[in-house]
Every structure is written in structure tokens, then in C-alpha cells.
Amino acid sequence: MPYGFGWFLGDDRGYRVTEHGGSSGTDLLRLPDKRLTVIVLTNLGVPVFVREVRGADAEAVARAVVGLYDPALLAPQMLTPKLDPNPALTRQLFGALREMANGTESPLVVPALLAWIHDHESADSLHRFAGLLQGARFEFLGHDVPHHALRYFGADIAGIYYYRMVTDRGTFVRTFWLTHDQKIANTFQTRE
């Protein structure tokens, strides 16, 4: 996610987002296209060096408030699985993910993303990710069309797809940003 002048810049459900949080349990989330700002202040944060204790998840609280304001902005992890409108695309996306995890260059992934993975991911982390994908079950959560010009790794984004990924190591939400020709320009996973 791009960062500058103290702000993370990104997108949420296809809308521009400006955001920053703090280790004390704070988050400021702004959706300028919706003229909406949510500020969460707690004193339940945990210092970064304390890894086994979890404090308040101010970012999740901010996104939940945004979803209360406008259900179309509900965070992907709060969506209910629905009938997959394109099971063939789902198989292709997760097949490409498996190929990337196994070190194979998938033709369904934009070259700049493949280069980034090659430069930033170790063979060990890819091996662990490949293990996570084995036996995983995927549930379609939804699809958004960006409401502004959106680019990842030099590619224009035409659609954002959300899936719940149920594994023996936990449940995750996997997001795919796809180009007009349905190539993966970016993908990201968060724990549910």
C-alpha cells in the first residue's frame, strides 16, 4: 500500500481510502469519495514488541463502523458467502495462486507482480504458503468494480474479488485485483 506524508493510501471495496493507525489502539479512516471519516480512539493497544498479546483492533472497528454507515462498504471479512457467479474464474485464480506458491510463473499473473514475489518472498515462505493452500476450501464473498482509476503493479484494475479461504490453519479473506483481461495484478490475504 502506498505511504506518504503520514498516510496509507489504498482502496476499500473499490473506493479510495486514506488511513493511519497507531499501536495505542487508534485508527483514522477516510473515504474521500463518500465524504466519510471514521476515527477510533482506544487505549487498548499493545506495544509492537509484545507479539503474543492482542489489543484492540481499531482498524477492524473503523471498517465495521463504515459498514454500518453504508452496507455496500462492509469489510470483506464481514460479508456472507454467496453463490459463486463464475466458478471457472475462481478455479483459475486459486490455480494461479498455487502456481505462484510452488514457484511456477503463472500466465494469469501480471509480470510485475511475479517479479515482486520473486524479489520479496523467500522459497521457505512460498513453501509454507503452498502448504496452507493444500486442502483449502474457497467461498465467494463478493465482487466490486473500482469507483476510481486504480492500478497495481502498472496494470489497470477492472474488478476486485473477495473469497473466504478456509484452511486447517485458520480462515482468511483473499482479495484479488484483476485487470480487464482477468489477470491478477495484486492479491492479498488477511486473517478473518
GROMACS elastic network, one bead per residue, 0.5 to 0.9 nm:
[ bonds ]
;  ai    aj funct       b0    kb
    1     8     6  0.64529   500
    1     9     6  0.62797   500
    1    10     6  0.59203   500
    2     7     6  0.83780   500
    2     8     6  0.58402   500
    2     9     6  0.53304   500
    2    10     6  0.68473   500
    3     6     6  0.69514   500
    3     7     6  0.55779   500
    3     9     6  0.60065   500
    3    10     6  0.89025   500
    4     7     6  0.54629   500
    4     8     6  0.67155   500
    4     9     6  0.79114   500
    5     8     6  0.86819   500
    6    19     6  0.88175   500
    6    20     6  0.72997   500
    7    18     6  0.61628   500
    7    19     6  0.56105   500
    7    20     6  0.55628   500
    8    17     6  0.79498   500
    8    18     6  0.56899   500
    8    19     6  0.51461   500
    8    20     6  0.60166   500
    9    16     6  0.74900   500
    9    17     6  0.57852   500
    9    19     6  0.66205   500
   10    15     6  0.83314   500
   10    16     6  0.59278   500
   10    17     6  0.50969   500
   10    18     6  0.65757   500
   10    19     6  0.82316   500
   10   150     6  0.89969   500
   11    14     6  0.57058   500
   11    15     6  0.51811   500
   11    18     6  0.81844   500
   11    31     6  0.86911   500
   11   146     6  0.84832   500
   11   150     6  0.82227   500
   12    15     6  0.52595   500
   12    16     6  0.65099   500
   12    17     6  0.62462   500
   12    31     6  0.84116   500
   12    73     6  0.75011   500
   12    75     6  0.77919   500
   13    16     6  0.86454   500
   13    72     6  0.79351   500
   13    73     6  0.60442   500
   13    74     6  0.79199   500
   13    75     6  0.74898   500
   13    76     6  0.78065   500
   13   143     6  0.84049   500
   13   144     6  0.60856   500
   13   145     6  0.80586   500
   13   146     6  0.74581   500
   13   147     6  0.88876   500
   13   160     6  0.76005   500
   14    73     6  0.88882   500
   14   144     6  0.60091   500
   14   145     6  0.59472   500
   14   147     6  0.55295   500
   14   148     6  0.73842   500
   14   150     6  0.83217   500
   14   159     6  0.82657   500
   14   160     6  0.72072   500
   15    31     6  0.68860   500
   15    32     6  0.83332   500
   15    33     6  0.67464   500
   15    34     6  0.81386   500
   15    73     6  0.86650   500
   15   146     6  0.63682   500
   15   147     6  0.56190   500
   15   148     6  0.67925   500
   16    30     6  0.83957   500
   16    31     6  0.58792   500
   16    32     6  0.66826   500
   16    33     6  0.66773   500
   16    34     6  0.89665   500
   16   146     6  0.88155   500
   16   147     6  0.80064   500
   16   148     6  0.72725   500
   16   150     6  0.87382   500
   17    29     6  0.70192   500
   17    30     6  0.56871   500
   17    32     6  0.69886   500
   17    33     6  0.85979   500
   18    28     6  0.81539   500
   18    29     6  0.60645   500
   18    30     6  0.51165   500
   18    31     6  0.65710   500
   18    32     6  0.78407   500
   19    27     6  0.72199   500
   19    28     6  0.55019   500
   19    30     6  0.61342   500
   19    31     6  0.87585   500
   20    26     6  0.82798   500
   20    27     6  0.57263   500
   20    28     6  0.54930   500
   20    29     6  0.68245   500
   20    59     6  0.87083   500
   21    24     6  0.85487   500
   21    25     6  0.73637   500
   21    26     6  0.51741   500
   21    28     6  0.61686   500
   21    29     6  0.83665   500
   21    40     6  0.88696   500
   21    58     6  0.74884   500
   21    59     6  0.69890   500
   22    25     6  0.58009   500
   22    26     6  0.50207   500
   22    27     6  0.64016   500
   22    45     6  0.78904   500
   22    58     6  0.85889   500
   23    26     6  0.69958   500
   23    44     6  0.88108   500
   23    45     6  0.52890   500
   23    46     6  0.60251   500
   23    47     6  0.59932   500
   23    48     6  0.66979   500
   23    55     6  0.88687   500
   24    41     6  0.83662   500
   24    42     6  0.69104   500
   24    43     6  0.55788   500
   24    44     6  0.62224   500
   24    46     6  0.62207   500
   24    47     6  0.72820   500
   24    55     6  0.84641   500
   24    56     6  0.84585   500
   25    40     6  0.78519   500
   25    41     6  0.64039   500
   25    42     6  0.50632   500
   25    43     6  0.57628   500
   25    44     6  0.53771   500
   25    46     6  0.74216   500
   25    55     6  0.70507   500
   25    56     6  0.55291   500
   25    57     6  0.66587   500
   25    58     6  0.54593   500
   25    59     6  0.84641   500
   26    39     6  0.75497   500
   26    40     6  0.53156   500
   26    42     6  0.58917   500
   26    43     6  0.79122   500
   26    44     6  0.87553   500
   26    45     6  0.76634   500
   26    56     6  0.84267   500
   26    57     6  0.82999   500
   26    58     6  0.53735   500
   26    59     6  0.74995   500
   27    38     6  0.79650   500
   27    39     6  0.58291   500
   27    40     6  0.51343   500
   27    41     6  0.67909   500
   27    57     6  0.88766   500
   27    58     6  0.54932   500
   27    59     6  0.55689   500
   27    61     6  0.86176   500
   27    62     6  0.68884   500
   28    37     6  0.72529   500
   28    38     6  0.59032   500
   28    40     6  0.64282   500
   28    41     6  0.86331   500
   28    58     6  0.88403   500
   28    59     6  0.80719   500
   28    62     6  0.76355   500
   29    36     6  0.83113   500
   29    37     6  0.57075   500
   29    38     6  0.52148   500
   29    39     6  0.63950   500
   29    40     6  0.85183   500
   29    59     6  0.79209   500
   29    62     6  0.66790   500
   29    63     6  0.79557   500
   29    66     6  0.88829   500
   30    34     6  0.86329   500
   30    35     6  0.77377   500
   30    36     6  0.58134   500
   30    38     6  0.63761   500
   30    39     6  0.85620   500
   31    34     6  0.54906   500
   31    35     6  0.60686   500
   31    36     6  0.52485   500
   31    37     6  0.63250   500
   31    38     6  0.87805   500
   32    36     6  0.63081   500
   32    37     6  0.78893   500
   33    36     6  0.78374   500
   33   147     6  0.85020   500
   33   148     6  0.88756   500
   34    37     6  0.87605   500
   36    66     6  0.81260   500
   37    66     6  0.85424   500
   38    62     6  0.60003   500
   38    63     6  0.83717   500
   38    65     6  0.73833   500
   38    66     6  0.72295   500
   39    58     6  0.89081   500
   39    62     6  0.68724   500
   40    58     6  0.59866   500
   40    59     6  0.78603   500
   40    61     6  0.72366   500
   40    62     6  0.61956   500
   41    44     6  0.89682   500
   41    58     6  0.74165   500
   42    45     6  0.71547   500
   42    56     6  0.73265   500
   42    58     6  0.75255   500
   43    46     6  0.88102   500
   43    55     6  0.88196   500
   43    56     6  0.81342   500
   44    54     6  0.88436   500
   44    55     6  0.51912   500
   44    56     6  0.51571   500
   44    57     6  0.86360   500
   44    58     6  0.89810   500
   45    54     6  0.77405   500
   45    56     6  0.55517   500
   45    57     6  0.79059   500
   45    58     6  0.84578   500
   46    49     6  0.82591   500
   46    50     6  0.65876   500
   46    51     6  0.83701   500
   46    53     6  0.71380   500
   46    54     6  0.65911   500
   46    55     6  0.53144   500
   46    56     6  0.80265   500
   47    50     6  0.56148   500
   47    51     6  0.82754   500
   48    51     6  0.67907   500
   50    53     6  0.62180   500
   50    54     6  0.84111   500
   51    54     6  0.74124   500
   54    57     6  0.81775   500
   55    58     6  0.88588   500
   56    59     6  0.86941   500
   56    60     6  0.88300   500
   56    61     6  0.85288   500
   57    60     6  0.54335   500
   57    61     6  0.64229   500
   57    62     6  0.88237   500
   58    62     6  0.61310   500
   58    63     6  0.86546   500
   59    62     6  0.50981   500
   59    63     6  0.62820   500
   59    64     6  0.86285   500
   60    63     6  0.51222   500
   60    64     6  0.61152   500
   60    65     6  0.86587   500
   60    75     6  0.82624   500
   61    64     6  0.50567   500
   61    65     6  0.62608   500
   61    66     6  0.86936   500
   62    65     6  0.51679   500
   62    66     6  0.63118   500
   62    67     6  0.87415   500
   63    67     6  0.62371   500
   63    68     6  0.87153   500
   63    73     6  0.81335   500
   63    74     6  0.69960   500
   63    75     6  0.59680   500
   64    67     6  0.50019   500
   64    68     6  0.63245   500
   64    69     6  0.87428   500
   64    73     6  0.88944   500
   64    74     6  0.66261   500
   64    75     6  0.67595   500
   64    78     6  0.81331   500
   65    68     6  0.50110   500
   65    69     6  0.63123   500
   65    70     6  0.87207   500
   65    74     6  0.85671   500
   66    69     6  0.50742   500
   66    70     6  0.62438   500
   66    71     6  0.78740   500
   66    73     6  0.63491   500
   66    74     6  0.67341   500
   66    75     6  0.82674   500
   67    70     6  0.50578   500
   67    72     6  0.69194   500
   67    75     6  0.66697   500
   67    78     6  0.88305   500
   68    71     6  0.59498   500
   68    73     6  0.83469   500
   68    74     6  0.73902   500
   69    73     6  0.81158   500
   69    74     6  0.88964   500
   70    73     6  0.55449   500
   70    74     6  0.71596   500
   71    74     6  0.51814   500
   71    75     6  0.89906   500
   72    75     6  0.88627   500
   73    76     6  0.85694   500
   74    77     6  0.82787   500
   74    78     6  0.63872   500
   74    79     6  0.69140   500
   75    78     6  0.54024   500
   75    79     6  0.68924   500
   76    79     6  0.52657   500
   76    80     6  0.86950   500
   76   141     6  0.70979   500
   76   142     6  0.77964   500
   76   162     6  0.65198   500
   76   163     6  0.81878   500
   76   164     6  0.87207   500
   76   173     6  0.71303   500
   76   175     6  0.84534   500
   77    80     6  0.82911   500
   77   141     6  0.84068   500
   77   162     6  0.87186   500
   77   163     6  0.87979   500
   77   164     6  0.76186   500
   77   172     6  0.80816   500
   77   173     6  0.60529   500
   77   190     6  0.85101   500
   77   191     6  0.85513   500
   77   192     6  0.58983   500
   78   192     6  0.86798   500
   79    82     6  0.89150   500
   79   141     6  0.59332   500
   79   142     6  0.76233   500
   80   140     6  0.86747   500
   80   141     6  0.60894   500
   80   142     6  0.85994   500
   81    84     6  0.85366   500
   81   139     6  0.58840   500
   81   140     6  0.55324   500
   81   142     6  0.77220   500
   81   163     6  0.80602   500
   81   164     6  0.76205   500
   82    85     6  0.87299   500
   82   139     6  0.74860   500
   82   140     6  0.59109   500
   82   141     6  0.59457   500
   82   142     6  0.75214   500
   83    86     6  0.89292   500
   83   139     6  0.83862   500
   83   140     6  0.68099   500
   83   141     6  0.84767   500
   84    87     6  0.57809   500
   84    90     6  0.81087   500
   84   139     6  0.76286   500
   84   140     6  0.53730   500
   84   141     6  0.80983   500
   84   142     6  0.84150   500
   85   140     6  0.84724   500
   86    89     6  0.54569   500
   86    90     6  0.65636   500
   86    91     6  0.89571   500
   87    91     6  0.62265   500
   87    92     6  0.86324   500
   87   140     6  0.89009   500
   88    91     6  0.51550   500
   88    92     6  0.62623   500
   88    93     6  0.87246   500
   89    93     6  0.61131   500
   89    94     6  0.86790   500
   89   182     6  0.84369   500
   90    93     6  0.51576   500
   90    94     6  0.62738   500
   90    95     6  0.83254   500
   90   138     6  0.83189   500
   90   140     6  0.81292   500
   90   163     6  0.88653   500
   91    94     6  0.54366   500
   91    95     6  0.58316   500
   91    96     6  0.84986   500
   92    96     6  0.60695   500
   92    97     6  0.85497   500
   92   108     6  0.79347   500
   93    96     6  0.51973   500
   93    97     6  0.62636   500
   93    98     6  0.87654   500
   93   108     6  0.77576   500
   93   176     6  0.80866   500
   93   183     6  0.85650   500
   93   184     6  0.76307   500
   94    98     6  0.61391   500
   94    99     6  0.85180   500
   94   133     6  0.86919   500
   94   138     6  0.85843   500
   95    98     6  0.51018   500
   95    99     6  0.62346   500
   95   100     6  0.87110   500
   95   106     6  0.87522   500
   96   100     6  0.61903   500
   96   101     6  0.85824   500
   96   104     6  0.87864   500
   96   105     6  0.84598   500
   96   106     6  0.56538   500
   96   107     6  0.79903   500
   96   108     6  0.62863   500
   96   109     6  0.72257   500
   96   184     6  0.85305   500
   97   100     6  0.51386   500
   97   101     6  0.61858   500
   97   102     6  0.86294   500
   97   106     6  0.82822   500
   97   109     6  0.88816   500
   97   130     6  0.86445   500
   97   133     6  0.85611   500
   97   187     6  0.88786   500
   98   101     6  0.50097   500
   98   102     6  0.61340   500
   98   103     6  0.86453   500
   98   104     6  0.84688   500
   98   129     6  0.85957   500
   98   130     6  0.63076   500
   98   133     6  0.69907   500
   98   134     6  0.87117   500
   99   102     6  0.50949   500
   99   103     6  0.62746   500
   99   105     6  0.66611   500
   99   106     6  0.60508   500
   99   130     6  0.86710   500
  100   103     6  0.50793   500
  100   104     6  0.53492   500
  100   105     6  0.61363   500
  100   106     6  0.65575   500
  100   109     6  0.87006   500
  100   114     6  0.78114   500
  100   117     6  0.83088   500
  100   126     6  0.78823   500
  100   130     6  0.85507   500
  101   104     6  0.74505   500
  101   123     6  0.87879   500
  101   125     6  0.85661   500
  101   127     6  0.64773   500
  101   128     6  0.83606   500
  101   129     6  0.60693   500
  101   131     6  0.87546   500
  101   133     6  0.86201   500
  102   105     6  0.88809   500
  102   123     6  0.88075   500
  102   126     6  0.67483   500
  102   127     6  0.67734   500
  102   129     6  0.87053   500
  102   130     6  0.62449   500
  103   118     6  0.84444   500
  103   123     6  0.79228   500
  103   126     6  0.74409   500
  103   127     6  0.86915   500
  105   108     6  0.86547   500
  105   109     6  0.77960   500
  105   111     6  0.86938   500
  105   114     6  0.69547   500
  106   109     6  0.56774   500
  106   110     6  0.86214   500
  106   114     6  0.82585   500
  107   110     6  0.75004   500
  107   111     6  0.84138   500
  107   183     6  0.80099   500
  108   182     6  0.75434   500
  108   184     6  0.61240   500
  109   112     6  0.84345   500
  109   113     6  0.68385   500
  109   114     6  0.66869   500
  109   182     6  0.89853   500
  109   183     6  0.53035   500
  109   185     6  0.63378   500
  109   186     6  0.82859   500
  110   113     6  0.56261   500
  110   114     6  0.65885   500
  110   115     6  0.89305   500
  110   153     6  0.77906   500
  110   154     6  0.88735   500
  110   155     6  0.76974   500
  110   179     6  0.87950   500
  110   183     6  0.62663   500
  110   184     6  0.60672   500
  110   185     6  0.54612   500
  110   186     6  0.83702   500
  111   114     6  0.50307   500
  111   115     6  0.61345   500
  111   116     6  0.86375   500
  111   153     6  0.85303   500
  111   185     6  0.86054   500
  112   115     6  0.50373   500
  112   116     6  0.62131   500
  112   117     6  0.87114   500
  112   153     6  0.55694   500
  112   154     6  0.73886   500
  112   155     6  0.88109   500
  112   185     6  0.80830   500
  113   116     6  0.50055   500
  113   117     6  0.62170   500
  113   118     6  0.85451   500
  113   152     6  0.84645   500
  113   153     6  0.60771   500
  113   184     6  0.82056   500
  113   185     6  0.63774   500
  113   186     6  0.66466   500
  114   117     6  0.51580   500
  114   118     6  0.61465   500
  114   119     6  0.86598   500
  115   118     6  0.50052   500
  115   119     6  0.61565   500
  115   120     6  0.85726   500
  116   119     6  0.50958   500
  116   120     6  0.59286   500
  116   121     6  0.80485   500
  116   153     6  0.87683   500
  117   120     6  0.52164   500
  117   121     6  0.53196   500
  117   122     6  0.85580   500
  118   121     6  0.59965   500
  118   122     6  0.78354   500
  118   123     6  0.89788   500
  119   122     6  0.81920   500
  121   124     6  0.81697   500
  121   125     6  0.63444   500
  121   126     6  0.66893   500
  122   125     6  0.52680   500
  122   126     6  0.63491   500
  122   127     6  0.85757   500
  123   126     6  0.51548   500
  123   127     6  0.60660   500
  123   128     6  0.86936   500
  124   127     6  0.50058   500
  124   128     6  0.62560   500
  124   129     6  0.86199   500
  125   128     6  0.50890   500
  125   129     6  0.61678   500
  125   130     6  0.86086   500
  126   130     6  0.60794   500
  126   131     6  0.86089   500
  127   130     6  0.50419   500
  127   131     6  0.63319   500
  127   132     6  0.87256   500
  128   131     6  0.50927   500
  128   132     6  0.63129   500
  128   133     6  0.88649   500
  129   133     6  0.63710   500
  129   134     6  0.88987   500
  130   133     6  0.52027   500
  130   134     6  0.65749   500
  131   134     6  0.53018   500
  131   135     6  0.86357   500
  132   135     6  0.78703   500
  132   136     6  0.71511   500
  132   167     6  0.65501   500
  132   168     6  0.76072   500
  132   169     6  0.70345   500
  133   136     6  0.51672   500
  133   137     6  0.85394   500
  133   165     6  0.85500   500
  133   167     6  0.71114   500
  134   137     6  0.89973   500
  134   167     6  0.79173   500
  135   166     6  0.87524   500
  135   167     6  0.67918   500
  135   168     6  0.78991   500
  136   165     6  0.63365   500
  136   166     6  0.54947   500
  136   168     6  0.74577   500
  137   164     6  0.80033   500
  137   165     6  0.57035   500
  137   166     6  0.50832   500
  137   167     6  0.66353   500
  138   163     6  0.62333   500
  138   164     6  0.56158   500
  138   166     6  0.64214   500
  139   162     6  0.86649   500
  139   163     6  0.53494   500
  139   165     6  0.65745   500
  139   166     6  0.81308   500
  140   143     6  0.86371   500
  140   161     6  0.81513   500
  140   162     6  0.64150   500
  140   164     6  0.65100   500
  141   161     6  0.77920   500
  141   162     6  0.52688   500
  141   163     6  0.50690   500
  141   164     6  0.65949   500
  141   173     6  0.88798   500
  142   160     6  0.84067   500
  142   161     6  0.60266   500
  142   162     6  0.53318   500
  142   163     6  0.72292   500
  143   159     6  0.68824   500
  143   160     6  0.55363   500
  143   162     6  0.62183   500
  144   147     6  0.88156   500
  144   158     6  0.88105   500
  144   159     6  0.57716   500
  144   160     6  0.50728   500
  144   161     6  0.65921   500
  144   162     6  0.85860   500
  145   148     6  0.89444   500
  145   157     6  0.84625   500
  145   158     6  0.61983   500
  145   160     6  0.62771   500
  146   149     6  0.70320   500
  146   150     6  0.67735   500
  146   157     6  0.73395   500
  146   158     6  0.67047   500
  146   159     6  0.64665   500
  146   160     6  0.73823   500
  147   150     6  0.84092   500
  149   156     6  0.74035   500
  149   157     6  0.76032   500
  150   155     6  0.83870   500
  150   156     6  0.59880   500
  150   157     6  0.54811   500
  150   158     6  0.81480   500
  151   154     6  0.59561   500
  151   155     6  0.52243   500
  151   157     6  0.55319   500
  151   177     6  0.89638   500
  151   179     6  0.89482   500
  151   185     6  0.81570   500
  152   155     6  0.54130   500
  152   156     6  0.68318   500
  152   157     6  0.71479   500
  152   177     6  0.78565   500
  152   185     6  0.57330   500
  152   186     6  0.62149   500
  153   156     6  0.86844   500
  153   185     6  0.62859   500
  153   186     6  0.73493   500
  154   185     6  0.81592   500
  155   178     6  0.87368   500
  155   179     6  0.66160   500
  155   185     6  0.62644   500
  156   178     6  0.82073   500
  156   179     6  0.58127   500
  156   180     6  0.75087   500
  156   185     6  0.81536   500
  157   160     6  0.77017   500
  157   177     6  0.62161   500
  157   178     6  0.55148   500
  157   180     6  0.68051   500
  157   185     6  0.73974   500
  158   177     6  0.76829   500
  158   178     6  0.59385   500
  158   179     6  0.51124   500
  158   180     6  0.51634   500
  158   181     6  0.85970   500
  158   182     6  0.81250   500
  159   176     6  0.82443   500
  159   177     6  0.60301   500
  159   178     6  0.52987   500
  159   179     6  0.68665   500
  159   180     6  0.76955   500
  159   182     6  0.82710   500
  160   175     6  0.69357   500
  160   176     6  0.56746   500
  160   178     6  0.61802   500
  161   174     6  0.82552   500
  161   175     6  0.56511   500
  161   176     6  0.51665   500
  161   177     6  0.66068   500
  161   178     6  0.78013   500
  162   173     6  0.68491   500
  162   174     6  0.58940   500
  162   176     6  0.66114   500
  163   172     6  0.83171   500
  163   173     6  0.56537   500
  163   174     6  0.52572   500
  163   175     6  0.64875   500
  163   176     6  0.85585   500
  164   171     6  0.69869   500
  164   172     6  0.57996   500
  164   174     6  0.62895   500
  164   175     6  0.89133   500
  164   192     6  0.83205   500
  165   170     6  0.84258   500
  165   171     6  0.56966   500
  165   172     6  0.50541   500
  165   173     6  0.58948   500
  165   174     6  0.66008   500
  166   169     6  0.81736   500
  166   170     6  0.63138   500
  166   172     6  0.64579   500
  166   173     6  0.86932   500
  167   170     6  0.53010   500
  167   171     6  0.59255   500
  167   172     6  0.80061   500
  168   171     6  0.81147   500
  170   191     6  0.74810   500
  170   192     6  0.80323   500
  171   190     6  0.87948   500
  171   191     6  0.61571   500
  171   192     6  0.55956   500
  172   189     6  0.64079   500
  172   190     6  0.54598   500
  173   188     6  0.82304   500
  173   189     6  0.55466   500
  173   190     6  0.53177   500
  173   191     6  0.62853   500
  173   192     6  0.61108   500
  174   187     6  0.70543   500
  174   188     6  0.57314   500
  174   190     6  0.66649   500
  174   191     6  0.88565   500
  175   186     6  0.82478   500
  175   187     6  0.54638   500
  175   188     6  0.52995   500
  175   189     6  0.62907   500
  175   190     6  0.85755   500
  176   184     6  0.64832   500
  176   185     6  0.76683   500
  176   186     6  0.59813   500
  176   188     6  0.67729   500
  177   182     6  0.87980   500
  177   183     6  0.83402   500
  177   184     6  0.59610   500
  177   185     6  0.56355   500
  177   186     6  0.51765   500
  177   187     6  0.61624   500
  177   188     6  0.88326   500
  178   181     6  0.77195   500
  178   182     6  0.51109   500
  178   183     6  0.53326   500
  178   185     6  0.56023   500
  178   186     6  0.73119   500
  178   187     6  0.88348   500
  179   183     6  0.52782   500
  179   184     6  0.65947   500
  179   185     6  0.64412   500
  180   183     6  0.74829   500
  182   185     6  0.88153   500
  184   187     6  0.70434   500
